[in-house]
Amino acid sequence: MKYEKAQDILPKEILKVIQEYIDGEYLYIPRKVENKKTWGESSGVLKELEHRNKNIYFKYTEGYSVRELSELYFLSESSIRRIIRLYRDRGD
């Protein structure tokens, strides 16, 4: 998240009203509901994890054991099982 200077964005009248409530402190203004993004959506991490998890499931269906996948992807065996269960339940 990048900080913006309020005086560069807000009209002076609005800035004065806000300063009545909070003066010189940080203020977080949340996104509008219609503009919200899921975790990792902006950075691309979500797509990378989806790709990795699909590969884990594919390798599992090809015969890799949970232990082998755990060592290969540096994840716990319970995480590997959770990923496998997720994809199996989704029918991927």
PDB file of N, CA, C and O in Angstrom:
ATOM      1  N   MET A   1       0.840  -1.166   0.000  1.00  0.00           N
ATOM      2  CA  MET A   1       0.000   0.000   0.000  1.00  0.00           C
ATOM      3  C   MET A   1       0.892   1.237   0.000  1.00  0.00           C
ATOM      4  O   MET A   1       1.871   1.315   0.741  1.00  0.00           O
ATOM      5  N   LYS A   2       0.544   2.174  -0.820  1.00  0.00           N
ATOM      6  CA  LYS A   2       1.316   3.396  -0.973  1.00  0.00           C
ATOM      7  C   LYS A   2       0.580   4.547  -0.282  1.00  0.00           C
ATOM      8  O   LYS A   2      -0.633   4.696  -0.429  1.00  0.00           O
ATOM      9  N   TYR A   3       1.310   5.341   0.454  1.00  0.00           N
ATOM     10  CA  TYR A   3       0.716   6.485   1.131  1.00  0.00           C
ATOM     11  C   TYR A   3       0.641   7.671   0.192  1.00  0.00           C
ATOM     12  O   TYR A   3       1.541   7.906  -0.613  1.00  0.00           O
ATOM     13  N   GLU A   4      -0.438   8.407   0.308  1.00  0.00           N
ATOM     14  CA  GLU A   4      -0.631   9.634  -0.458  1.00  0.00           C
ATOM     15  C   GLU A   4      -0.760  10.790   0.530  1.00  0.00           C
ATOM     16  O   GLU A   4      -1.255  10.610   1.643  1.00  0.00           O
ATOM     17  N   LYS A   5      -0.324  11.946   0.130  1.00  0.00           N
ATOM     18  CA  LYS A   5      -0.474  13.129   0.979  1.00  0.00           C
ATOM     19  C   LYS A   5      -1.891  13.672   0.805  1.00  0.00           C
ATOM     20  O   LYS A   5      -2.326  13.956  -0.311  1.00  0.00           O
ATOM     21  N   ALA A   6      -2.590  13.809   1.905  1.00  0.00           N
ATOM     22  CA  ALA A   6      -3.982  14.276   1.860  1.00  0.00           C
ATOM     23  C   ALA A   6      -4.082  15.647   1.190  1.00  0.00           C
ATOM     24  O   ALA A   6      -5.012  15.900   0.423  1.00  0.00           O
ATOM     25  N   GLN A   7      -3.125  16.529   1.480  1.00  0.00           N
ATOM     26  CA  GLN A   7      -3.189  17.880   0.897  1.00  0.00           C
ATOM     27  C   GLN A   7      -3.024  17.870  -0.623  1.00  0.00           C
ATOM     28  O   GLN A   7      -3.384  18.839  -1.292  1.00  0.00           O
ATOM     29  N   ASP A   8      -2.476  16.768  -1.177  1.00  0.00           N
ATOM     30  CA  ASP A   8      -2.331  16.668  -2.623  1.00  0.00           C
ATOM     31  C   ASP A   8      -3.578  16.097  -3.297  1.00  0.00           C
ATOM     32  O   ASP A   8      -3.713  16.161  -4.519  1.00  0.00           O
ATOM     33  N   ILE A   9      -4.489  15.538  -2.495  1.00  0.00           N
ATOM     34  CA  ILE A   9      -5.640  14.833  -3.061  1.00  0.00           C
ATOM     35  C   ILE A   9      -6.969  15.482  -2.688  1.00  0.00           C
ATOM     36  O   ILE A   9      -7.844  15.675  -3.532  1.00  0.00           O
ATOM     37  N   LEU A  10      -7.099  15.813  -1.412  1.00  0.00           N
ATOM     38  CA  LEU A  10      -8.392  16.294  -0.909  1.00  0.00           C
ATOM     39  C   LEU A  10      -8.540  17.798  -1.058  1.00  0.00           C
ATOM     40  O   LEU A  10      -7.558  18.536  -0.981  1.00  0.00           O
ATOM     41  N   PRO A  11      -9.768  18.249  -1.271  1.00  0.00           N
ATOM     42  CA  PRO A  11     -10.015  19.698  -1.247  1.00  0.00           C
ATOM     43  C   PRO A  11      -9.709  20.251   0.156  1.00  0.00           C
ATOM     44  O   PRO A  11      -9.858  19.540   1.151  1.00  0.00           O
ATOM     45  N   LYS A  12      -9.286  21.503   0.230  1.00  0.00           N
ATOM     46  CA  LYS A  12      -8.890  22.117   1.499  1.00  0.00           C
ATOM     47  C   LYS A  12      -9.990  22.035   2.551  1.00  0.00           C
ATOM     48  O   LYS A  12      -9.703  21.832   3.731  1.00  0.00           O
ATOM     49  N   GLU A  13     -11.237  22.189   2.141  1.00  0.00           N
ATOM     50  CA  GLU A  13     -12.359  22.175   3.083  1.00  0.00           C
ATOM     51  C   GLU A  13     -12.487  20.800   3.746  1.00  0.00           C
ATOM     52  O   GLU A  13     -12.716  20.705   4.952  1.00  0.00           O
ATOM     53  N   ILE A  14     -12.339  19.758   2.963  1.00  0.00           N
ATOM     54  CA  ILE A  14     -12.443  18.396   3.503  1.00  0.00           C
ATOM     55  C   ILE A  14     -11.260  18.106   4.409  1.00  0.00           C
ATOM     56  O   ILE A  14     -11.423  17.497   5.466  1.00  0.00           O
ATOM     57  N   LEU A  15     -10.083  18.530   4.009  1.00  0.00           N
ATOM     58  CA  LEU A  15      -8.886  18.328   4.825  1.00  0.00           C
ATOM     59  C   LEU A  15      -9.040  18.996   6.194  1.00  0.00           C
ATOM     60  O   LEU A  15      -8.666  18.411   7.210  1.00  0.00           O
ATOM     61  N   LYS A  16      -9.592  20.222   6.229  1.00  0.00           N
ATOM     62  CA  LYS A  16      -9.800  20.924   7.504  1.00  0.00           C
ATOM     63  C   LYS A  16     -10.775  20.161   8.397  1.00  0.00           C
ATOM     64  O   LYS A  16     -10.573  20.091   9.610  1.00  0.00           O
ATOM     65  N   VAL A  17     -11.817  19.595   7.824  1.00  0.00           N
ATOM     66  CA  VAL A  17     -12.793  18.829   8.609  1.00  0.00           C
ATOM     67  C   VAL A  17     -12.131  17.577   9.174  1.00  0.00           C
ATOM     68  O   VAL A  17     -12.333  17.252  10.344  1.00  0.00           O
ATOM     69  N   ILE A  18     -11.360  16.882   8.383  1.00  0.00           N
ATOM     70  CA  ILE A  18     -10.675  15.672   8.848  1.00  0.00           C
ATOM     71  C   ILE A  18      -9.691  16.022   9.963  1.00  0.00           C
ATOM     72  O   ILE A  18      -9.557  15.271  10.929  1.00  0.00           O
ATOM     73  N   GLN A  19      -9.004  17.157   9.835  1.00  0.00           N
ATOM     74  CA  GLN A  19      -8.042  17.576  10.859  1.00  0.00           C
ATOM     75  C   GLN A  19      -8.722  17.868  12.201  1.00  0.00           C
ATOM     76  O   GLN A  19      -8.054  17.849  13.235  1.00  0.00           O
ATOM     77  N   GLU A  20     -10.005  18.133  12.210  1.00  0.00           N
ATOM     78  CA  GLU A  20     -10.737  18.310  13.459  1.00  0.00           C
ATOM     79  C   GLU A  20     -10.826  16.992  14.224  1.00  0.00           C
ATOM     80  O   GLU A  20     -10.918  16.992  15.452  1.00  0.00           O
ATOM     81  N   TYR A  21     -10.800  15.876  13.507  1.00  0.00           N
ATOM     82  CA  TYR A  21     -10.928  14.557  14.127  1.00  0.00           C
ATOM     83  C   TYR A  21      -9.573  13.882  14.350  1.00  0.00           C
ATOM     84  O   TYR A  21      -9.364  13.205  15.357  1.00  0.00           O
ATOM     85  N   ILE A  22      -8.676  14.069  13.417  1.00  0.00           N
ATOM     86  CA  ILE A  22      -7.362  13.430  13.494  1.00  0.00           C
ATOM     87  C   ILE A  22      -6.354  14.388  12.874  1.00  0.00           C
ATOM     88  O   ILE A  22      -6.452  14.734  11.697  1.00  0.00           O
ATOM     89  N   ASP A  23      -5.390  14.811  13.674  1.00  0.00           N
ATOM     90  CA  ASP A  23      -4.449  15.835  13.225  1.00  0.00           C
ATOM     91  C   ASP A  23      -3.029  15.283  13.253  1.00  0.00           C
ATOM     92  O   ASP A  23      -2.468  15.054  14.325  1.00  0.00           O
ATOM     93  N   GLY A  24      -2.457  15.073  12.089  1.00  0.00           N
ATOM     94  CA  GLY A  24      -1.075  14.611  11.999  1.00  0.00           C
ATOM     95  C   GLY A  24      -0.892  13.126  12.239  1.00  0.00           C
ATOM     96  O   GLY A  24       0.241  12.674  12.404  1.00  0.00           O
ATOM     97  N   GLU A  25      -1.956  12.358  12.265  1.00  0.00           N
ATOM     98  CA  GLU A  25      -1.890  10.909  12.479  1.00  0.00           C
ATOM     99  C   GLU A  25      -2.195  10.196  11.164  1.00  0.00           C
ATOM    100  O   GLU A  25      -2.658  10.801  10.198  1.00  0.00           O
ATOM    101  N   TYR A  26      -1.916   8.879  11.159  1.00  0.00           N
ATOM    102  CA  TYR A  26      -2.231   8.076   9.985  1.00  0.00           C
ATOM    103  C   TYR A  26      -3.703   7.692  10.009  1.00  0.00           C
ATOM    104  O   TYR A  26      -4.264   7.412  11.069  1.00  0.00           O
ATOM    105  N   LEU A  27      -4.314   7.682   8.851  1.00  0.00           N
ATOM    106  CA  LEU A  27      -5.716   7.328   8.721  1.00  0.00           C
ATOM    107  C   LEU A  27      -5.855   6.371   7.549  1.00  0.00           C
ATOM    108  O   LEU A  27      -5.435   6.682   6.434  1.00  0.00           O
ATOM    109  N   TYR A  28      -6.443   5.212   7.798  1.00  0.00           N
ATOM    110  CA  TYR A  28      -6.684   4.241   6.722  1.00  0.00           C
ATOM    111  C   TYR A  28      -8.099   4.455   6.207  1.00  0.00           C
ATOM    112  O   TYR A  28      -9.050   4.501   6.987  1.00  0.00           O
ATOM    113  N   ILE A  29      -8.232   4.584   4.911  1.00  0.00           N
ATOM    114  CA  ILE A  29      -9.552   4.704   4.295  1.00  0.00           C
ATOM    115  C   ILE A  29      -9.767   3.436   3.474  1.00  0.00           C
ATOM    116  O   ILE A  29      -9.070   3.210   2.485  1.00  0.00           O
ATOM    117  N   PRO A  30     -10.738   2.601   3.884  1.00  0.00           N
ATOM    118  CA  PRO A  30     -10.946   1.329   3.190  1.00  0.00           C
ATOM    119  C   PRO A  30     -11.514   1.526   1.790  1.00  0.00           C
ATOM    120  O   PRO A  30     -12.103   2.557   1.467  1.00  0.00           O
ATOM    121  N   ARG A  31     -11.313   0.499   0.976  1.00  0.00           N
ATOM    122  CA  ARG A  31     -11.861   0.513  -0.382  1.00  0.00           C
ATOM    123  C   ARG A  31     -13.382   0.406  -0.338  1.00  0.00           C
ATOM    124  O   ARG A  31     -13.951  -0.109   0.624  1.00  0.00           O
ATOM    125  N   LYS A  32     -14.022   0.891  -1.374  1.00  0.00           N
ATOM    126  CA  LYS A  32     -15.456   0.665  -1.527  1.00  0.00           C
ATOM    127  C   LYS A  32     -15.659  -0.826  -1.757  1.00  0.00           C
ATOM    128  O   LYS A  32     -14.794  -1.491  -2.328  1.00  0.00           O
ATOM    129  N   VAL A  33     -16.777  -1.344  -1.325  1.00  0.00           N
ATOM    130  CA  VAL A  33     -17.060  -2.780  -1.434  1.00  0.00           C
ATOM    131  C   VAL A  33     -16.894  -3.262  -2.870  1.00  0.00           C
ATOM    132  O   VAL A  33     -16.338  -4.335  -3.104  1.00  0.00           O
ATOM    133  N   GLU A  34     -17.362  -2.493  -3.815  1.00  0.00           N
ATOM    134  CA  GLU A  34     -17.301  -2.928  -5.217  1.00  0.00           C
ATOM    135  C   GLU A  34     -15.878  -2.913  -5.784  1.00  0.00           C
ATOM    136  O   GLU A  34     -15.641  -3.461  -6.861  1.00  0.00           O
ATOM    137  N   ASN A  35     -14.935  -2.298  -5.079  1.00  0.00           N
ATOM    138  CA  ASN A  35     -13.546  -2.229  -5.543  1.00  0.00           C
ATOM    139  C   ASN A  35     -12.609  -3.162  -4.785  1.00  0.00           C
ATOM    140  O   ASN A  35     -11.410  -3.190  -5.064  1.00  0.00           O
ATOM    141  N   LYS A  36     -13.139  -3.928  -3.830  1.00  0.00           N
ATOM    142  CA  LYS A  36     -12.281  -4.806  -3.016  1.00  0.00           C
ATOM    143  C   LYS A  36     -11.653  -5.891  -3.866  1.00  0.00           C
ATOM    144  O   LYS A  36     -12.256  -6.388  -4.818  1.00  0.00           O
ATOM    145  N   LYS A  37     -10.434  -6.249  -3.505  1.00  0.00           N
ATOM    146  CA  LYS A  37      -9.708  -7.330  -4.173  1.00  0.00           C
ATOM    147  C   LYS A  37      -9.371  -8.386  -3.137  1.00  0.00           C
ATOM    148  O   LYS A  37      -9.200  -8.076  -1.958  1.00  0.00           O
ATOM    149  N   THR A  38      -9.278  -9.615  -3.572  1.00  0.00           N
ATOM    150  CA  THR A  38      -8.909 -10.685  -2.660  1.00  0.00           C
ATOM    151  C   THR A  38      -7.408 -10.639  -2.405  1.00  0.00           C
ATOM    152  O   THR A  38      -6.653 -10.019  -3.154  1.00  0.00           O
ATOM    153  N   TRP A  39      -6.991 -11.311  -1.329  1.00  0.00           N
ATOM    154  CA  TRP A  39      -5.586 -11.360  -0.979  1.00  0.00           C
ATOM    155  C   TRP A  39      -4.779 -11.919  -2.155  1.00  0.00           C
ATOM    156  O   TRP A  39      -5.162 -12.937  -2.732  1.00  0.00           O
ATOM    157  N   GLY A  40      -3.695 -11.283  -2.508  1.00  0.00           N
ATOM    158  CA  GLY A  40      -2.797 -11.766  -3.545  1.00  0.00           C
ATOM    159  C   GLY A  40      -3.222 -11.464  -4.962  1.00  0.00           C
ATOM    160  O   GLY A  40      -2.486 -11.769  -5.901  1.00  0.00           O
ATOM    161  N   GLU A  41      -4.385 -10.876  -5.143  1.00  0.00           N
ATOM    162  CA  GLU A  41      -4.890 -10.601  -6.487  1.00  0.00           C
ATOM    163  C   GLU A  41      -4.055  -9.542  -7.203  1.00  0.00           C
ATOM    164  O   GLU A  41      -3.739  -9.692  -8.383  1.00  0.00           O
ATOM    165  N   SER A  42      -3.704  -8.495  -6.506  1.00  0.00           N
ATOM    166  CA  SER A  42      -2.939  -7.408  -7.128  1.00  0.00           C
ATOM    167  C   SER A  42      -1.506  -7.810  -7.429  1.00  0.00           C
ATOM    168  O   SER A  42      -0.960  -7.440  -8.468  1.00  0.00           O
ATOM    169  N   SER A  43      -0.894  -8.562  -6.527  1.00  0.00           N
ATOM    170  CA  SER A  43       0.528  -8.900  -6.665  1.00  0.00           C
ATOM    171  C   SER A  43       0.774 -10.101  -7.574  1.00  0.00           C
ATOM    172  O   SER A  43       1.897 -10.305  -8.034  1.00  0.00           O
ATOM    173  N   GLY A  44      -0.262 -10.896  -7.840  1.00  0.00           N
ATOM    174  CA  GLY A  44      -0.091 -12.090  -8.657  1.00  0.00           C
ATOM    175  C   GLY A  44       0.234 -13.337  -7.844  1.00  0.00           C
ATOM    176  O   GLY A  44       0.357 -14.428  -8.400  1.00  0.00           O
ATOM    177  N   VAL A  45       0.373 -13.180  -6.534  1.00  0.00           N
ATOM    178  CA  VAL A  45       0.699 -14.319  -5.678  1.00  0.00           C
ATOM    179  C   VAL A  45      -0.411 -15.361  -5.725  1.00  0.00           C
ATOM    180  O   VAL A  45      -0.136 -16.560  -5.707  1.00  0.00           O
ATOM    181  N   LEU A  46      -1.642 -14.920  -5.784  1.00  0.00           N
ATOM    182  CA  LEU A  46      -2.781 -15.837  -5.812  1.00  0.00           C
ATOM    183  C   LEU A  46      -2.699 -16.771  -7.017  1.00  0.00           C
ATOM    184  O   LEU A  46      -2.939 -17.971  -6.886  1.00  0.00           O
ATOM    185  N   LYS A  47      -2.361 -16.232  -8.187  1.00  0.00           N
ATOM    186  CA  LYS A  47      -2.223 -17.054  -9.397  1.00  0.00           C
ATOM    187  C   LYS A  47      -1.049 -18.021  -9.277  1.00  0.00           C
ATOM    188  O   LYS A  47      -1.138 -19.168  -9.716  1.00  0.00           O
ATOM    189  N   GLU A  48       0.041 -17.562  -8.688  1.00  0.00           N
ATOM    190  CA  GLU A  48       1.213 -18.430  -8.512  1.00  0.00           C
ATOM    191  C   GLU A  48       0.884 -19.612  -7.605  1.00  0.00           C
ATOM    192  O   GLU A  48       1.274 -20.744  -7.891  1.00  0.00           O
ATOM    193  N   LEU A  49       0.168 -19.352  -6.513  1.00  0.00           N
ATOM    194  CA  LEU A  49      -0.198 -20.431  -5.599  1.00  0.00           C
ATOM    195  C   LEU A  49      -1.180 -21.399  -6.244  1.00  0.00           C
ATOM    196  O   LEU A  49      -1.094 -22.609  -6.036  1.00  0.00           O
ATOM    197  N   GLU A  50      -2.096 -20.873  -7.012  1.00  0.00           N
ATOM    198  CA  GLU A  50      -3.050 -21.734  -7.731  1.00  0.00           C
ATOM    199  C   GLU A  50      -2.301 -22.647  -8.693  1.00  0.00           C
ATOM    200  O   GLU A  50      -2.605 -23.837  -8.783  1.00  0.00           O
ATOM    201  N   HIS A  51      -1.337 -22.106  -9.402  1.00  0.00           N
ATOM    202  CA  HIS A  51      -0.531 -22.891 -10.334  1.00  0.00           C
ATOM    203  C   HIS A  51       0.252 -23.971  -9.587  1.00  0.00           C
ATOM    204  O   HIS A  51       0.280 -25.129 -10.002  1.00  0.00           O
ATOM    205  N   ARG A  52       0.887 -23.577  -8.478  1.00  0.00           N
ATOM    206  CA  ARG A  52       1.649 -24.530  -7.675  1.00  0.00           C
ATOM    207  C   ARG A  52       0.747 -25.648  -7.152  1.00  0.00           C
ATOM    208  O   ARG A  52       1.103 -26.824  -7.228  1.00  0.00           O
ATOM    209  N   ASN A  53      -0.408 -25.283  -6.629  1.00  0.00           N
ATOM    210  CA  ASN A  53      -1.318 -26.280  -6.067  1.00  0.00           C
ATOM    211  C   ASN A  53      -1.855 -27.238  -7.121  1.00  0.00           C
ATOM    212  O   ASN A  53      -2.029 -28.426  -6.850  1.00  0.00           O
ATOM    213  N   LYS A  54      -2.118 -26.730  -8.320  1.00  0.00           N
ATOM    214  CA  LYS A  54      -2.548 -27.616  -9.408  1.00  0.00           C
ATOM    215  C   LYS A  54      -1.440 -28.608  -9.758  1.00  0.00           C
ATOM    216  O   LYS A  54      -1.705 -29.782 -10.016  1.00  0.00           O
ATOM    217  N   ASN A  55      -0.199 -28.124  -9.763  1.00  0.00           N
ATOM    218  CA  ASN A  55       0.927 -29.016 -10.029  1.00  0.00           C
ATOM    219  C   ASN A  55       1.047 -30.087  -8.953  1.00  0.00           C
ATOM    220  O   ASN A  55       1.329 -31.246  -9.259  1.00  0.00           O
ATOM    221  N   ILE A  56       0.837 -29.712  -7.710  1.00  0.00           N
ATOM    222  CA  ILE A  56       0.889 -30.679  -6.609  1.00  0.00           C
ATOM    223  C   ILE A  56      -0.168 -31.753  -6.828  1.00  0.00           C
ATOM    224  O   ILE A  56       0.124 -32.944  -6.720  1.00  0.00           O
ATOM    225  N   TYR A  57      -1.378 -31.345  -7.131  1.00  0.00           N
ATOM    226  CA  TYR A  57      -2.457 -32.316  -7.337  1.00  0.00           C
ATOM    227  C   TYR A  57      -2.170 -33.211  -8.547  1.00  0.00           C
ATOM    228  O   TYR A  57      -2.387 -34.422  -8.494  1.00  0.00           O
ATOM    229  N   PHE A  58      -1.686 -32.617  -9.627  1.00  0.00           N
ATOM    230  CA  PHE A  58      -1.357 -33.387 -10.828  1.00  0.00           C
ATOM    231  C   PHE A  58      -0.303 -34.445 -10.521  1.00  0.00           C
ATOM    232  O   PHE A  58      -0.438 -35.599 -10.925  1.00  0.00           O
ATOM    233  N   LYS A  59       0.744 -34.046  -9.806  1.00  0.00           N
ATOM    234  CA  LYS A  59       1.806 -34.997  -9.458  1.00  0.00           C
ATOM    235  C   LYS A  59       1.270 -36.094  -8.542  1.00  0.00           C
ATOM    236  O   LYS A  59       1.685 -37.249  -8.639  1.00  0.00           O
ATOM    237  N   TYR A  60       0.351 -35.731  -7.655  1.00  0.00           N
ATOM    238  CA  TYR A  60      -0.254 -36.728  -6.775  1.00  0.00           C
ATOM    239  C   TYR A  60      -1.028 -37.767  -7.605  1.00  0.00           C
ATOM    240  O   TYR A  60      -0.942 -38.967  -7.345  1.00  0.00           O
ATOM    241  N   THR A  61      -1.778 -37.293  -8.597  1.00  0.00           N
ATOM    242  CA  THR A  61      -2.542 -38.220  -9.440  1.00  0.00           C
ATOM    243  C   THR A  61      -1.627 -39.086 -10.304  1.00  0.00           C
ATOM    244  O   THR A  61      -2.029 -40.151 -10.771  1.00  0.00           O
ATOM    245  N   GLU A  62      -0.401 -38.626 -10.510  1.00  0.00           N
ATOM    246  CA  GLU A  62       0.569 -39.416 -11.276  1.00  0.00           C
ATOM    247  C   GLU A  62       1.330 -40.403 -10.403  1.00  0.00           C
ATOM    248  O   GLU A  62       2.142 -41.176 -10.911  1.00  0.00           O
ATOM    249  N   GLY A  63       1.076 -40.388  -9.078  1.00  0.00           N
ATOM    250  CA  GLY A  63       1.691 -41.381  -8.224  1.00  0.00           C
ATOM    251  C   GLY A  63       2.662 -40.890  -7.184  1.00  0.00           C
ATOM    252  O   GLY A  63       3.160 -41.695  -6.396  1.00  0.00           O
ATOM    253  N   TYR A  64       2.956 -39.606  -7.144  1.00  0.00           N
ATOM    254  CA  TYR A  64       3.824 -39.070  -6.088  1.00  0.00           C
ATOM    255  C   TYR A  64       3.133 -39.254  -4.741  1.00  0.00           C
ATOM    256  O   TYR A  64       1.916 -39.102  -4.645  1.00  0.00           O
ATOM    257  N   SER A  65       3.886 -39.575  -3.715  1.00  0.00           N
ATOM    258  CA  SER A  65       3.322 -39.715  -2.377  1.00  0.00           C
ATOM    259  C   SER A  65       3.229 -38.343  -1.716  1.00  0.00           C
ATOM    260  O   SER A  65       3.859 -37.378  -2.147  1.00  0.00           O
ATOM    261  N   VAL A  66       2.426 -38.287  -0.661  1.00  0.00           N
ATOM    262  CA  VAL A  66       2.295 -37.045   0.100  1.00  0.00           C
ATOM    263  C   VAL A  66       3.655 -36.637   0.663  1.00  0.00           C
ATOM    264  O   VAL A  66       4.006 -35.458   0.644  1.00  0.00           O
ATOM    265  N   ARG A  67       4.403 -37.586   1.152  1.00  0.00           N
ATOM    266  CA  ARG A  67       5.727 -37.287   1.708  1.00  0.00           C
ATOM    267  C   ARG A  67       6.652 -36.717   0.625  1.00  0.00           C
ATOM    268  O   ARG A  67       7.356 -35.737   0.867  1.00  0.00           O
ATOM    269  N   GLU A  68       6.652 -37.320  -0.558  1.00  0.00           N
ATOM    270  CA  GLU A  68       7.510 -36.832  -1.654  1.00  0.00           C
ATOM    271  C   GLU A  68       7.127 -35.398  -2.031  1.00  0.00           C
ATOM    272  O   GLU A  68       7.993 -34.548  -2.241  1.00  0.00           O
ATOM    273  N   LEU A  69       5.828 -35.146  -2.114  1.00  0.00           N
ATOM    274  CA  LEU A  69       5.365 -33.808  -2.472  1.00  0.00           C
ATOM    275  C   LEU A  69       5.720 -32.796  -1.376  1.00  0.00           C
ATOM    276  O   LEU A  69       6.068 -31.651  -1.664  1.00  0.00           O
ATOM    277  N   SER A  70       5.628 -33.227  -0.146  1.00  0.00           N
ATOM    278  CA  SER A  70       5.988 -32.369   0.977  1.00  0.00           C
ATOM    279  C   SER A  70       7.452 -31.942   0.885  1.00  0.00           C
ATOM    280  O   SER A  70       7.781 -30.774   1.092  1.00  0.00           O
ATOM    281  N   GLU A  71       8.308 -32.879   0.580  1.00  0.00           N
ATOM    282  CA  GLU A  71       9.739 -32.569   0.453  1.00  0.00           C
ATOM    283  C   GLU A  71      10.031 -31.743  -0.790  1.00  0.00           C
ATOM    284  O   GLU A  71      10.873 -30.846  -0.763  1.00  0.00           O
ATOM    285  N   LEU A  72       9.342 -32.044  -1.869  1.00  0.00           N
ATOM    286  CA  LEU A  72       9.562 -31.346  -3.135  1.00  0.00           C
ATOM    287  C   LEU A  72       9.141 -29.869  -3.061  1.00  0.00           C
ATOM    288  O   LEU A  72       9.817 -28.995  -3.603  1.00  0.00           O
ATOM    289  N   TYR A  73       8.020 -29.606  -2.386  1.00  0.00           N
ATOM    290  CA  TYR A  73       7.472 -28.244  -2.338  1.00  0.00           C
ATOM    291  C   TYR A  73       7.720 -27.529  -1.005  1.00  0.00           C
ATOM    292  O   TYR A  73       7.256 -26.406  -0.807  1.00  0.00           O
ATOM    293  N   PHE A  74       8.451 -28.177  -0.093  1.00  0.00           N
ATOM    294  CA  PHE A  74       8.767 -27.570   1.201  1.00  0.00           C
ATOM    295  C   PHE A  74       7.513 -27.166   1.972  1.00  0.00           C
ATOM    296  O   PHE A  74       7.449 -26.091   2.568  1.00  0.00           O
ATOM    297  N   LEU A  75       6.513 -28.057   1.946  1.00  0.00           N
ATOM    298  CA  LEU A  75       5.269 -27.847   2.683  1.00  0.00           C
ATOM    299  C   LEU A  75       5.065 -29.010   3.642  1.00  0.00           C
ATOM    300  O   LEU A  75       5.628 -30.087   3.446  1.00  0.00           O
ATOM    301  N   SER A  76       4.272 -28.796   4.664  1.00  0.00           N
ATOM    302  CA  SER A  76       3.969 -29.886   5.583  1.00  0.00           C
ATOM    303  C   SER A  76       3.077 -30.912   4.887  1.00  0.00           C
ATOM    304  O   SER A  76       2.385 -30.601   3.918  1.00  0.00           O
ATOM    305  N   GLU A  77       3.109 -32.128   5.397  1.00  0.00           N
ATOM    306  CA  GLU A  77       2.261 -33.173   4.820  1.00  0.00           C
ATOM    307  C   GLU A  77       0.785 -32.822   4.966  1.00  0.00           C
ATOM    308  O   GLU A  77      -0.017 -33.141   4.088  1.00  0.00           O
ATOM    309  N   SER A  78       0.424 -32.176   6.056  1.00  0.00           N
ATOM    310  CA  SER A  78      -0.983 -31.787   6.220  1.00  0.00           C
ATOM    311  C   SER A  78      -1.388 -30.723   5.191  1.00  0.00           C
ATOM    312  O   SER A  78      -2.530 -30.721   4.733  1.00  0.00           O
ATOM    313  N   SER A  79      -0.482 -29.833   4.827  1.00  0.00           N
ATOM    314  CA  SER A  79      -0.778 -28.841   3.780  1.00  0.00           C
ATOM    315  C   SER A  79      -0.964 -29.528   2.432  1.00  0.00           C
ATOM    316  O   SER A  79      -1.859 -29.169   1.667  1.00  0.00           O
ATOM    317  N   ILE A  80      -0.124 -30.510   2.142  1.00  0.00           N
ATOM    318  CA  ILE A  80      -0.246 -31.254   0.885  1.00  0.00           C
ATOM    319  C   ILE A  80      -1.587 -31.977   0.854  1.00  0.00           C
ATOM    320  O   ILE A  80      -2.283 -31.951  -0.161  1.00  0.00           O
ATOM    321  N   ARG A  81      -1.954 -32.621   1.958  1.00  0.00           N
ATOM    322  CA  ARG A  81      -3.242 -33.327   2.016  1.00  0.00           C
ATOM    323  C   ARG A  81      -4.409 -32.368   1.814  1.00  0.00           C
ATOM    324  O   ARG A  81      -5.377 -32.700   1.130  1.00  0.00           O
ATOM    325  N   ARG A  82      -4.321 -31.179   2.407  1.00  0.00           N
ATOM    326  CA  ARG A  82      -5.380 -30.178   2.251  1.00  0.00           C
ATOM    327  C   ARG A  82      -5.521 -29.762   0.790  1.00  0.00           C
ATOM    328  O   ARG A  82      -6.637 -29.639   0.284  1.00  0.00           O
ATOM    329  N   ILE A  83      -4.399 -29.544   0.112  1.00  0.00           N
ATOM    330  CA  ILE A  83      -4.423 -29.152  -1.295  1.00  0.00           C
ATOM    331  C   ILE A  83      -5.029 -30.273  -2.139  1.00  0.00           C
ATOM    332  O   ILE A  83      -5.858 -30.013  -3.011  1.00  0.00           O
ATOM    333  N   ILE A  84      -4.625 -31.498  -1.887  1.00  0.00           N
ATOM    334  CA  ILE A  84      -5.154 -32.648  -2.630  1.00  0.00           C
ATOM    335  C   ILE A  84      -6.657 -32.763  -2.418  1.00  0.00           C
ATOM    336  O   ILE A  84      -7.409 -32.958  -3.372  1.00  0.00           O
ATOM    337  N   ARG A  85      -7.094 -32.643  -1.168  1.00  0.00           N
ATOM    338  CA  ARG A  85      -8.520 -32.733  -0.843  1.00  0.00           C
ATOM    339  C   ARG A  85      -9.302 -31.631  -1.550  1.00  0.00           C
ATOM    340  O   ARG A  85     -10.387 -31.881  -2.077  1.00  0.00           O
ATOM    341  N   LEU A  86      -8.764 -30.421  -1.565  1.00  0.00           N
ATOM    342  CA  LEU A  86      -9.430 -29.296  -2.219  1.00  0.00           C
ATOM    343  C   LEU A  86      -9.660 -29.578  -3.705  1.00  0.00           C
ATOM    344  O   LEU A  86     -10.762 -29.382  -4.217  1.00  0.00           O
ATOM    345  N   TYR A  87      -8.621 -30.036  -4.386  1.00  0.00           N
ATOM    346  CA  TYR A  87      -8.738 -30.273  -5.824  1.00  0.00           C
ATOM    347  C   TYR A  87      -9.572 -31.506  -6.127  1.00  0.00           C
ATOM    348  O   TYR A  87     -10.279 -31.544  -7.133  1.00  0.00           O
ATOM    349  N   ARG A  88      -9.498 -32.504  -5.277  1.00  0.00           N
ATOM    350  CA  ARG A  88     -10.313 -33.696  -5.474  1.00  0.00           C
ATOM    351  C   ARG A  88     -11.801 -33.342  -5.326  1.00  0.00           C
ATOM    352  O   ARG A  88     -12.634 -33.785  -6.117  1.00  0.00           O
ATOM    353  N   ASP A  89     -12.118 -32.545  -4.308  1.00  0.00           N
ATOM    354  CA  ASP A  89     -13.510 -32.138  -4.067  1.00  0.00           C
ATOM    355  C   ASP A  89     -14.046 -31.239  -5.169  1.00  0.00           C
ATOM    356  O   ASP A  89     -15.234 -31.277  -5.490  1.00  0.00           O
ATOM    357  N   ARG A  90     -13.158 -30.423  -5.751  1.00  0.00           N
ATOM    358  CA  ARG A  90     -13.575 -29.518  -6.845  1.00  0.00           C
ATOM    359  C   ARG A  90     -13.706 -30.269  -8.160  1.00  0.00           C
ATOM    360  O   ARG A  90     -14.343 -29.782  -9.094  1.00  0.00           O
ATOM    361  N   GLY A  91     -13.115 -31.435  -8.237  1.00  0.00           N
ATOM    362  CA  GLY A  91     -13.187 -32.200  -9.481  1.00  0.00           C
ATOM    363  C   GLY A  91     -12.179 -31.788 -10.514  1.00  0.00           C
ATOM    364  O   GLY A  91     -12.373 -32.057 -11.700  1.00  0.00           O
ATOM    365  N   ASP A  92     -11.097 -31.137 -10.102  1.00  0.00           N
ATOM    366  CA  ASP A  92     -10.051 -30.708 -11.048  1.00  0.00           C
ATOM    367  C   ASP A  92      -9.201 -31.870 -11.501  1.00  0.00           C
ATOM    368  O   ASP A  92      -8.278 -31.687 -12.295  1.00  0.00           O
TER     369      ASP A  92
END
